[in-house]
Amino acid sequence: MRAEYDFTDAKKNPYAKQKKQITINIDLSTIEYFKALAVKKGIPYQVLINLYLTDCAEKRKDLELLWH
């Protein structure tokens, strides 16, 4: 292995999904739900939430809101 590598001419992987870090307010009960589910699935809860939201976006799921 080299001591240093030159990435001057490096290009981003066009096949890698781009992600953006955000701040979002989520109810504590929702976080606990995803944390418990993540333990069962063996993955970090943030990854699980991202997978769920990605699935919703890809399937163009619509949310029906009922205000009481």
N, C-alpha and C positions, 0 to 999 in steps of 0.2 A: 504494500500500500504506500502511496506517496504521502509525503508530509503535507503537501498543499496541492490543491486542484485549481485550475483556472476555468471559471465559469463565465468569462467575459462574453463569449459568443453563444451562451446557452439560450435555449428557447423553451418556453413553457410547453408542457405536454398538452396538445390540443384535445386529448381524449379524457383528461382528468376533469372531474366536475369541480366547478368553482364554488367556493363557499364564502360567506361573509358572516363575521361575528356580529351579533346584535344583542341588545338588551331588551328583554321582554318580561312583562309581569304575568306570572302564572299563579293561579290559586295553589295554596299549600297542599290541598287534598289531591289536586291533579298531579303535582310533582310526586307526592307519595305513591299515587297509583302507578305512574310510569317507573319510579324507582323499584317498586316491588315487582312489576312485570319484567323489568330489565334484569333483576337478579335471577328470575326464572329462566330467562332467555340467555343469560350469560354475556350480556353486552352492556356498555355504559348507558345510563338513562338518557343522556343528551343525544346519543346516536339513535336510540329507539324513537325519541320524539321526532328527530329529523327524518327517520325512515317513514314514520306515520304521516308527517306533513307532506313529504315527497310523494307518497302514495296518493294522498288526497289531491295534490296538484296535478299529478299525471293522469288521474282518472277524472279530473275536472268535477270533483264532488261538490255539490251545492249544500249549503247549510240552511235549514229552515229554522228561523228564530221565532219563538212564541214569547211575547212579552206579557207578563201578568201584572 
